Amino acid sequence: MTRARVRYYLHNLDGLKQEIADINADLEQYRAMSSDSLQVRLDADPYPSGKELNEQSGGVYSQVSHAETLAVKRADFINRLEQELFDKKTILAAINCVLYYLNGYDRQVDKQIIQLRYVEHLQWRQVQAKMPHDMYYDIDTLRHRDQRITDEIISSYNARLK
């Protein structure tokens, strides 16, 4: 997890939530598919009986099971979706955890930085201009506080993976 990735998800928090919902819907759809939907043209025969049986039955023998190949591809796709869902839910939980703790009295400036920078999508100069006039923060200080917040999110994310 990098700071850039955390900032991306902070800027696109609604998009992250939508991605999680979409992955959940895809997983439900793939899990609901029955084995009847596996269309098979050729059946694998581990014991082909030779040319005469093939000519008599008109069947086609293959060493490859197309049903098995399709089932394995589907299972791999479901595993990838499950891993992606886990990663995105973990990122969202880490962000929500840190944002929850920004509600404390001593964290109001940090909360306002998040609101202005990532919810309202303002530039750093605009964030600086909208900060309370009784407290002056230069842009470097605001960026340092932002870095500290993203580091907290990364730390929370890493703690959830252990």
N, C-alpha and C positions, 0 to 999 in steps of 0.2 A: 504494500500500500504506500503510495507516495502522496506528498502534499498536493500535487497537481490533480491527482485523481480525487482526493477528498474535496478540493475546491470545485472540481467539475460536478460532483454529486451535490455539493451545497448549492451551486447555481441551478441545478436541475433536480431538485428534491421531488417535485411532483412527477417528473419523468421517471425517476427511480421507482417511485411507488407504482406508476403505471406499468413499468417493465416487470415488476414483481407480480402484478395482477395478470399480465399477459402470459408470463411463464407458467403461473398456476393454471390458467385456462388451457394452455397447450398441454401441460402434464395431465390434466384431467381427460382431455381428448385422447391422448395417446394411451393412457392407461385403460380407457374404456373400450379401445379397439379389441375385438375378439380375434381369436385365432382363425375364425372362418374368413376373415378379410385377407388372409395370406393367400394370394392367387399363385398357384403352382402349375406351370406348364409341363415340367419334367419331374418325374419322381426319381429319387436316387435309389439305386439298388446296390447294396454292398456285395451281393453275390450274383453278378451277371452270369447267365447260364450259357452264353455263347451266341453265335450268329443264328443258329437254327431256331432257338426260342424267340429271338428278336424278330425273325421273319414270320414265325407262326403267329405270335401274339400281336404283331404290329406295333408293339410298344417301343419306347425309346429309353435306353438305359443311360444313366449319367452318374459320374462319381461325385457330383456336386448336388447338394440339396438346396434348391432355390428357396424353399420355405424356411430352412434353417438360416440361410444367408440373410433373408429379409427379417427374420425374427432377431438375429444378432444385431443387425443395423438398427432396428427399432429399439432394442434394449440399450445399445450404446447411445443413441440419441436421447433416450429418457434419462440415462445416467448423466449426460452432459447438461441437460436441462435442470436436473436436480442439483448438480454442483453449482451451476450458475445461479439458481434460486437461492441456495445456501449462501453463496458469496454476497449477493445483493441484499438479502435479509440481514446478514451480519453487518454489512456496511450501514444499512439503515438503522439498525439497533445501536451501533456505535455513535452515529450522528445524533440520534434522538437522546441517548444517554447524556452526551456532553451538552446538548442544547437544554436539556432539563435542568442541569446544574448551573446554567447561566442565569437562572432566575434569582439567585442570591443577591443580596444588597451590594456586595463588593464586586459583582460580575455584571452590573448593569451596563457598563461601557462596552464590555465584550459582547453582550447581547445586542446592543445597539449597532455595533460593527457588523455583526452577522445579519441583522435586519437590513441595514442600509446597503451592504456590499452584495449579499447573496440573495436576498428576497426582492429588494428594489433594484438590484443590478446597477448600482451607482459606481462611478469611477472613484479613485482614492481622494482626489481633490474635492469631489462632491461630498464624500463621506466626511472629510475633515470639516467642510463648511457646515454640515448639518449637526455636528457634535455640539453638546451644550457649551454655551459661551463662557460659563464660569470655569470650565476646564479646557485648557488649550492642549491639543495633541497634534504634534507634527505628523506628517505622513509616515515617516520611518517608525515612529512609535505605534501608529495604527497597524502598520504592516507587521511589526514585531508581535503585537497582541494577536493578530490574525494567525501568524505562524504558530504561536503558542496554542491557540484553539485547534488548529489542524493537527498539531502534534498530539494533543489530548485525544482527538478522534482516532488517530492512528494507534495510539496506545490502547484505547478501548477496543478497537478492532482486533489488535493482536492478542489482547487478553481473552477475547471471546474465542479465538482459534485454539487456545491451549486446552 
